[in-house]
Every structure is written in C-alpha cells, then in structure tokens.
Amino acid sequence: MEFQQRLPHSFKETVLFMLVISVLSVNIIAPLITGLEIGFSMSHWLGVLQQIPLLWLFVIALVFLTDKPSGQLANLILEPGTSFKATMLIRAMCQVFLMSLVLTVLGTWIGTRQITMAPINHFFQIWPRNFTIAFIVEGFIAQPIARSVMAFYHRQSDATDEA
C-alpha cells in the first residue's frame, strides 16, 4: 500500500512528481557544486540561478533517457522482496549514478557557458564529489519530499472520491 500511495499513478502525477524532484535537485545541487568549485558568494549564486533554467531542461531530458537503464541496473542489485525504502534508495542511486556521469561534463559546460576539455580532463577528480552530493540530495531530500507530495495528493484524491 505504501508503494502505491507514494508513487505516481498517471502521466499527470508523473509530471508533478518529476517537477518536484527536478526543481529541488537543480536548485540545491547546482549551487552547492558550484560553490564548492569556485567559492560561495552572492555573485556566484546569482550566476548559477541564471543557468538553472537551461540546466533544468537537460536534467529532465536526462531523466527520461536514463530511466530504463537505471531501472535495469537497480534490478541487478535488488533481490525480490526488498523493502520499499531500500528499493527507492537503490533506484535513486542508480539513476544518480548514470545522470552524474553525464552532468559532471554537461553541467560544467552549461554553467561556464563554454565547451572545454576541463571537465573531461578532471572527470575522475570531480565526479565522485558530484555523485555524492547528487545522491544525498536525491535520496534523502528531493525524492522523499516528492513521494510525500504523492502520498498527500493520493490522500486528497481518495477523500474527494469518497465524498
């Protein structure tokens, strides 16, 4: 029951679910990684805010592109009967793993407004940090909040249907 109440059931609910996750993720992860990379300041934060709409579009596209491969990867790790929370955490880890591989390079290019070899040359130095930040935000902040929004939405829908 918990599984059904906390996940989207329709396309409209999927859009809401993805909107909550992506807005939270992009607005937390991008400023945090940028701050760690070039320093925390108001001017740096304002610069990141200007890049967030474009980055958000790439994140949404990447979610769709990595959904099936990350699900297959998660199924290799998970055993039948694994708890809902463990399943959600492993699925988040697999999705973040694949997305962070791409966004470590693409996010740098979008953020700096230039395509250079720097994120590729330094990939193995910056990717572990980016993955860790993204996994913590996704697994412990964005996705739990989005699942809570879904549970609230389903409770409201159920109450409306019963009335």
N, C-alpha and C positions, 0 to 999 in steps of 0.2 A: 504493500500500500504506500509506504514512504516513497518508494521508487516512482510510482505513478504520479503522486502528488507533487513531486519536486522537479519533474522534468516536463518539457513542453509536449503537448498532445497534437498540436496542429501547426500549420505554417505560420499563422498569426502569432501563436505562442512562441514558436522558434525565433521569429523576428524579435519579439520582446526579450527573450532570453539572451540572444546574441547581442542585442543593443546594450543591455545592462552589463554583460561581461566585457564587451569591447570598449565601451565608454570608460568603465572603471579601469580596465587594464591599460589602455593607451594613456589615460590621464595620470596614472601612477607610475607605470614602468618607464615611459619615455623621459619624464622629468628626472626620475631617480637615476637612470643610467647616464643621462646627460650630465647631471650634477656630479656624479662620480667620475665622469670622464674629463670635464672641463671646469668643474667647480660649481658650487651652489651660490647663486646670486639672483637677484630680481631680474636683471637684464637677461641672464641665461634662461631663466624660467619663462620670461615673456617670449624669447626667441623660440623655445620649444613649443609654446602654445600656438605660434603661427604655423608650425609644421604638423601639428596634430591632425587637422582635417585630412591632409593627404596621406599621412601615415595610417589613419583610421581606415581609409578606403583599401589600402593594401592589406591591412590586418584582416578585414572582412573577407577579401578575396582569398587570402591565405588560409583562413579558417575553412572555407569550402574546399580548397584544394588539398588540405591535409587531413580532413575529417576521416575519410575512408582509410588511408594508410595508417593513421594514428589508431583507429579502432582495431585494425588488423594487428598492429604491434601490441596493443593492450591485450588482445585475446591470446597472444603468445605467452604473455606474462601471467594472466589471470587463470585461476582454476575454477571449474564450475562450483557454484555455491558460495563464491566470495561475497562478502558483505557489500551492501550498497555504498557505504562510505569508502571502503577500500577500492571498490571498482571505480568510483568517481575520482579518487586521488590518482590511481594508475592511469586512467584515461586522460586526466589533466596533464600528468607528467609526460605521456606520450605525445599529446598534442603540442605542448610547450616545447618538447624536445625538437620536433620537426619544424615548428614555426621559428624557434630561436635560431636554428641553423640558417634559415633564410634571412630573418630580420636582423641578425648581427651584421650582415653586409648591407642589405637593402635599407634598414633603418638608419645606418650611418650615412648612406648616400642621400637619403631624404633629409635627414637632419642637417647635414653640412651643405646641401644643395649642390653637390658635385660628386661625380663618379671618379673614384680614385682606387688605387690598389691597397691603400692603407688598411681598410677593414679585412681584406683578404690576407695581406701580409701578416697582420697581427691577430688573425682569427682565433688561433688556439690560446692566445693570451686573454682575449676579451669575451669569447663565447661562454666559458664556464661561469663567469660572473653574471652575464646577461641571462643565461639559462636559470641560474639560481634565483635571481631577482624575479624573473617572469614566473617561475614555478611557485614561489612563495606567494606572489600576488594572485596568480590564477587559482592555485589550490586552496589557499587559506583566506582570501578576501573576495575576489571577483566571482568565482563560481559558487561559493556558499551563499553569497548575497543573491545571486541570480536564482539559485534554487529556492531560497526563501521567498523571493518575489513570485516564483511559480507556485509555491505552496499557498501563498496568500491569494494569488489570482484564482487558483482552483477552489479554495475555500469560499471565496466570494461568488464564484460561478455556481458552486453547489448550493449555496444559500439562496441565490437568485432562482435557480431551477426548482428548489423546494417550495418557494413562496408562491 
